[in-house]
Amino acid sequence: MMAHWLADITKLFTAKSHNLADLARVVGYDPETFYQGTLSESEIRRRVLNTPIVVQEMQFEEFSGNLGLAIVGITSATNLRHPKSLSAIVFENEFELQEAYFQGKLDRDFAAVLRLSDYGQAKREKIGLLLPVMELLQAEGFDVAVLIDAIVTEAATSVPTAFNFAENASMGGRIGTIKDGDKIMFDWGSRRLDVVVTPVELEKRQLEPVATSPYAFGVGQSASETKYASLKQTIARQGQYLATLGVRFPEIRRKRNKISASYMNIFYNICLILNKALETEAFAPLHGDLDLAQALFEIQSQTFEFSKGGLSLRMYDTAIHGAETCLKISQKLRDADYSTKEGLIFRAKTFQLLGLIYAGREDSRSSIHAFKDAISELRESNYERDRGNQDLLAEIKRNLAKQLIAERRYENAYGELGEAEEALRDLREVADHPPRDIVRSLLRIHEDQVFIDRILDRPDEALFHANSAVALCESETRSEPLDRWSLDALARAYRLSAEAHELAREMSSSLKDLVASLSVEASALSVMSPSQRRLDRFQSSVRRLLNSATRYKGVDHRTRKIAEAIETKLGRESYENDFPGLMDGLLSLEAEEKSVLPDAVMHLRRRTPLEDLIWREEQRHLSSADIDTSAE
């Protein structure tokens, strides 16, 4: 006896599993067709009982009614006390639904009926790309629900959703007879889903065709001008929609919540439409159409920004799709002779973004190819004639080196870092370029170089690069107004030098660098009122210094003398609640062991006295004590 797949797979749905394709395979159904059982009912039940369940926020239930059997996804936020009746609006696909949203036609309560199977597209892997518009409407306070005339193999949404109907419209299912304005009733208690019409009326109804897709681009029309006009209009609309999304996207992006994910899913759908438009034969007349070219330039810029947002939100598939769309647009502009030097540089930045996205996905090989393409585009733009782009080259090469390190191609990475360093050092000669950005990039390059030197056990090279970092940051503290950033950079450089000296088995020098780093950190704390996070980090540095002093004490006489001085002045405790005492110990160490500290640190010591910070901390403690006394 063959069982209908809904009858037993529902047992898994009610256990809140979300990947329906995997569940279909478990019970013996082909997820591509979903309707043809291959196992007996007893075997299905045996497999169901032995299947581990993945719990998700959405609960799946089997609903019956005059539309036939279906699965309805319900979240904990769904009000299950009362039946819900919503007017139906029928859409051909998710793009038509999205179009209506941007035109302001959906600001009301309704149930969207998505007829995705009309063109034989009877399967959608993920529901997330179908319903971002509905999620936004729900967040705006509207009561909405969705009926999807297709098979969904992975579902996660906050909107009540019915899908996987036993019979879809192409099979003669009654979901294909729903008309605009019909009332759709969700009865949570009895697990029923009905279209509110009389049985006689329902039997009389034939398959209700849906409107022609607005993205057919004049298919079936003989005039190529008509097709081109349709295409041009579609592209212009997508640009308008991207601009509309872009108004709030910077604010939404920072929140990293469900709404920001919905924005990115709408962006993904827009990219699908743009790709379809770019691939059509009607696109050929782009030559000479300045209006369309200008629209594509604007869309390209907007797409780039949304792809960056996808990277920061870790929605890597969407970000890759956007970056590839951006590259496709730039290629079309290049083919139509709209390519410029700025266009090549933009392509280089887009390839760099693509490389960063692949790096986020831990796909280092694809990332390496993307970064190499970025370098090729930059070289084609003759960047050597414009030194302002050499920082971009250095940034790309450093990112390339990081991925080469991930692939354990250390020598290749070393070469890329060397070229990046050379480009930035040449750029420091340009007076109108922000030097701090260069210093920051050079410091990161030196850190990567020392990292490789440690892996390859090359102490001399590590010391050379660490000394270069220290010299770079020391010069920054003298040439720039002293602030927290320059002091933090110098502290990082001294820690890097400590690592290099440790690699070279020069433990006394390593301890000196750690003390120097600690002293600079204290100077940074004195520049502004210290935050609790910075105080915790400073105390962590003290503990690291004390641990190193204990480990290095038995190396030689000079190292033991420095280690004993550190232990005597800073103590073996962590000073969790005695920051002023810790600062006193550091001042005492500086006073008695001046040979421990480099001249540059003593130079900072005079410019930003630590006593001022200690005085402020003492005043704070005195004020706290006064308050406690009065309370008693």
Sequence and secondary structure as in RCSB ss.txt:
>XXXX:A:sequence
MMAHWLADITKLFTAKSHNLADLARVVGYDPETFYQGTLSESEIRRRVLNTPIVVQEMQFEEFSGNLGLAIVGIT
SATNLRHPKSLSAIVFENEFELQEAYFQGKLDRDFAAVLRLSDYGQAKREKIGLLLPVMELLQAEGFDVAVLIDA
IVTEAATSVPTAFNFAENASMGGRIGTIKDGDKIMFDWGSRRLDVVVTPVELEKRQLEPVATSPYAFGVGQSASE
TKYASLKQTIARQGQYLATLGVRFPEIRRKRNKISASYMNIFYNICLILNKALETEAFAPLHGDLDLAQALFEIQ
SQTFEFSKGGLSLRMYDTAIHGAETCLKISQKLRDADYSTKEGLIFRAKTFQLLGLIYAGREDSRSSIHAFKDAI
SELRESNYERDRGNQDLLAEIKRNLAKQLIAERRYENAYGELGEAEEALRDLREVADHPPRDIVRSLLRIHEDQV
FIDRILDRPDEALFHANSAVALCESETRSEPLDRWSLDALARAYRLSAEAHELAREMSSSLKDLVASLSVEASAL
SVMSPSQRRLDRFQSSVRRLLNSATRYKGVDHRTRKIAEAIETKLGRESYENDFPGLMDGLLSLEAEEKSVLPDA
VMHLRRRTPLEDLIWREEQRHLSSADIDTSAE
>XXXX:A:secstr
    HHHHHHHHHTTT  BHHHHHHHTTB TTT S B S HHHHHHHHHT      S EEEEEBSTT SEEEEE 
TTS  SS EEEEEEEESSHHHHHHHHHTT   S EEEEE TTTTS  EES STTT HHHHHHHHTT  EEEEESS
EESB   SS EEE  SS GGGT GGGG  TT EEEEETTTTEEEE S HHHHHH         TTS STT S HH
HHHHHHHHHHHHHHHHHHHHHHHHHHHHHH SHHHHHHHHHHHHHHHHHHHHHHSGGGGGGTT HHHHHHHHHHH
HHHHHHHHHHHHTT HHHHHHHHHHHHHHHHHHHHTT   HHHHHHHHHHHHHHHHHHHHTT HHHHHHHHHHHH
HHHHHTTGGG GGGHHHHHHHHHHHHHHHHHTT HHHHHHHHHHHHHHHHHHTT TTS HHHHHHHHHHHHHHHH
HHHHHTT HHHHHHHHHHHHHHHHHHHHHS   HHHHHHHHHHHHHHHHHHHHTT HHHHHHHHHHHHHHHHHHH
HHS   HHHHHHHHHHHHHHHHHHHHHTTS HHHHHHHHHHHHHH SS  TT HHHHHHHHHHHHHH GGGS HH
HHHHHHHS HHHHHHHHHHHHHHHHHHHHHH 
